[in-house]
Amino acid sequence: MTGSPPAIEAVDVSRTYQLDGVSVEALRGVSLVVQPGDHVALVGPSGSGKSTLMHLLGGLDRPTGGRLVIGGRDVNALSPPEMATLRNETIGFVFQAFHLLPRTSAVENVALPLVYRGVPARQRRERAAAMLGRVGLGHRLDHRPNQMSGGEQQRVAIARALVTEPTVLLADEPTGNLDSVTGAAVLELLERLNAESGVALVMVTHDQEVAARARRRITMRDGVVVADSATDDDATHLHDRPLSVDHGRPATLVPAPSAEPRSVSGSGPGHPSGGSGGAAGATGRLPHPPVNDRGTGDAGVVTGDGSGS
């Protein structure tokens, strides 16, 4: 990927929210570059600004200050429709809660972002079916979420995120609703797709074992980046570096076992059914941007333009 322009570049980015007349600084001068093919873990305690930064990197919100360039375009120069198009063409989203449409088949869920691109129905189904095949679900095309295990639902969500061939895949606690065996299989899948397709993978996680698998780790605290293993050479930051993991060859996906309890709602354990948050990049309907990382999670979908104004 040497010589390729950055997938995302943030320069001194800040984000301030107004709550009942009080200014809350969620981000305070964050600078980072995500290159094509990067595999990044974004870590830090609750309230550190991880979710706010993820929303900005995905074009779901705009910075209050600084410069944010996604896919070569400065987000502050884009209109709301242009922002929605940028998300649809550049960013794929995977959430902890899956956010699949409960009464819609797997292939139709995956095809949803292509609807908003104006892709004809036959081509949409062909591309969605091919993507489901890549994640090991070619035999589940017409199954609804409530007929699938949690691991299968997350793989449907991953297929939906990648069907538009984005340059960046943003994953917010992608294994948070899965048992350890199924979660490991999902991580292997994400790593394989990162290696094979060159899509940059950025994961928000509290799990240190998940973070250790990434080739790069960015640590946040109090709205700033306190360590980045891509640039920090000081020995004082050794504790912020990923453990030694063999990335010499792409991980091979082993189909996740289906022994875990199936979700009755189709939206994963502990989450209500419905929602289309995972399609935000395609539809322009955005989750509420978080003020901090304390309990905001994946907010419900609302109609909005993501302007942050």
N, C-alpha and C positions, 0 to 999 in steps of 0.2 A: 504493500500500500504506500510505499515511499513516493513522495512527490504529489500525492493526492491532496486536494484541499481538505481542511477539517470538516467533519460531519457537523459538529457544533463547536462554537467558540463563544465563551463568555468572558467579558473584560470588565472587571470592577462592578459586577452586577449587584444591585441592591433591590430589596422589595420591602416596602413599608405599608402596613394596613392601618386604617383608621377605625377604631372601635370605641364607640360612644365618646368621641372627641379625643381619644387617647391614641397616640401613634405607637404602633408596635413594629419594631424592626425585626422581620423574619430572616432577612439576608442582609449582610453588611459588607459589601465589596468582595464578591466571589469572582475569581478568575480561574478558568480551566479550559482545556481543549480536549474534545473527544475526536479521535481520529477514526477513519474507516477501519473496521475490523477490530477495534478496541474491545476488551472484555473488562468492564469496570464494576467494582462493588462500591456502592456509596453507603457508608456506615457512620454511626454516631448515636448518641443517646436521644431519647425523646425530647423534642423541643429544639433540636440542633439546627433545623432548617432543611432536613433531607427532603421531605415531601414538597415543601415550597420550591426547592431547587428542581425537583423532578417535574413539577408542573410547568416551570419556566422552560426547561430543556425540551419538553414535549409541545411547547407552543400553546399550552392550555391557559396561560396567563402571560402578562407582560411585565418586564422589570420596571421598577420605579426610577432607577438610575442605572447608568452603565450601558454597555452595548452587548447585545445578544444576537449572534448570527447563526441561523439554522439552515443547512443546505445552501449556504452562500448568500442568504437573504437576511437583512437586518429586520427583526420582527417589529421594531418600532416604526418602520416605514410601510408596514402592510395594513391594508384595510381588513375588517373582520372576514369578508368572504375570501380574501387572499390568504389569511391565516388558516382558515378551514381547509383550503386547497393545499397549503403547505403541509399541514398535519397529515392529510390523506395521502400525499405523495412521498412524504419523507419519514414519518414517524409511525412505528407500530407500538401498541400498548398492550401490556399483560398485567392484570390486577390479581390480587390475592383472592378476590371474591368471584372471579371468572366473568361475571356480567354477561352471561349468555341469555338470549331471548328464550324463555322457558317453553313456549308452545311452537318453537321453530326447530326444524331439523338441523343437524350438525352442518350439512353442506350449505343450507340457507344462512345459518349464522356466519359461516366463513365467507360467504359471498357478499355479505352486507356492504362492506366498504366499496366493493366494485359497483354496487348499485349507484352510489353517489359519484362514481366516475363516468357513468353512462355506458358501461360495458353491457353489450347485449346478453340476454338471459342465458342463451346456450353457452356462450363463452364464460359467463360467470360460473355456471355449474361445472364446466370442464376445469377451470382454473382452481375452483374451490375443492373439487374432488381430488385433483392432483396434489394440492397442498395437504389435504387430509391424509393422502397416501404417504407423503413425506414424513408425517408425524406418527405414522403407524396406525391410522384409523380409516384406512380405505374400506374396511368392512363395516363401518358404522355411519355411513353417509346419511342415512335417513332416520337415524335414531335421534330422539329429543334428549335434552340435558337430563331429565329425570329418569332416563333409561341408561344413564352412564354413571360410572364411578367418578369420584372427584379428580383422579388423575387423568381420566379420559376427557373430562370437561376442561381441565386446564390445557390439555393438548389441542382441543378444539379452539380455545382462546388464542393459543400460540399460532395455530394455523391461520386464524382470522387476522392476527396482527401482521403476519408475513405475506399474506396473499397479494398485497399491493406492492411487494418487493421494496420495502422501505430501506433507508440507509442506516436508521437507528431503531433499535428495539429497546423500549423502556419497560422494565419489569419491576413492579412494586410488591415486594414480599411474595414472589411467585410460588413458593412452596409452603406458605404460611398455613394453608388449610389442608395440607396433605400429610399423611404419615411418612416416616423417615424413608422407607423403601421407595414409595411412590415419588416422594420429593426428590430423591437421588436420581431416579429415572428421568424426571422432568428437567433437572439440571443438566444431565448428560445430553438430553435432546437439545436444550438451548445452546450448550457448548458445541455440539456437532453442527448445528445450523450456523452459529457464529463462525466456525472454522470453514465450512463449505461455501457459504454464500457471501462472507465478508461483511455481513451486517454488524454494526457496532452494537454491543450488548451492554446496557447500563442497568444494574440491579440495585434497588434499595433493599437492604436487609439488616435485621438485628442479629442474625445467626452468624456467629464467627466462623463456623465450619463452611457455610455457604460463601462467605466473604473470602475465605482462604483459597477457594478454588479459582478466583479471578486472577488475571495476570496483573491487574492494577487495583489498588485500593485507595479511595479518597475518604478521609475522615473529616467529619464536620463537628463543630461545637459552637454553640451560641451564635449561629448565623454566619460563621466563617469556615473556610477550609483550613484545618490545622495540620494536615499531613496529606501528601499525595505521593504514593510510591513511585510514580513516574518521574518525579523531579526531586524528591527528598533524598539526599545522600548523607545527611547528618546522622550519626549513630544514635542520637537521641530519639530518632523516629523509627528505630528498628521494630518497636512493638506495633507500629502501624503498617508494617509490610506484610503481604500475604505469605503464608507458609509455602515451602517448596512443594510444588505440585507438578507432576509430569504432564506437560501439555505438548509433548512431542508428536502426538498423533490425535486426530479427532476422536472424541468419545463415541462409542458405538451405543446406540439406543437399545436397551433391552425393554421390550414391552412391559409396561407397569402392570403389576398384578391387579386383578379386579376384585380382590377379597375384601377391600375396604367397604364400609357401608355406603350404599348408594344414596345420593341426595334426593329426598322426596321433592324438594322445591325446584331442583335443577340449578341452584345457585350456590351450592356449597354449604358446608356445615356452618350454622350460626348466622347465616345471611338470608334475608328475604328473597323470594323469587323475583324474577324480572330485572329490569334495568338494562341499559345499553351502553354503560360507561365505556366498555371496551371498544365501542365503535365511535368514540368521541372524535378521533382523527378523521373519520369519514363524514360524520354528520354535522360537526360543528356544535353539537350539544355537549356541554362541558360539565364535569364535576365541579362543585364549588371549590375554589382554591383554598387551601388550608391556611390558617393564621400561624399555626405551628404544628408540630408533629404529635401533640398530645390528644389522642383519641379522635383525630379527624378522619383517619382511614380513607376509604374510597367513598366520597360523598355521593349522595344521590344525583342523578342526572337532571340538569335543568336546561332550559332553552336559553342560550346566551351566545355571545360572540367571542368570549375569551379575551376581550380587550383589557380587562382589568381596570376599566375606568368607571 
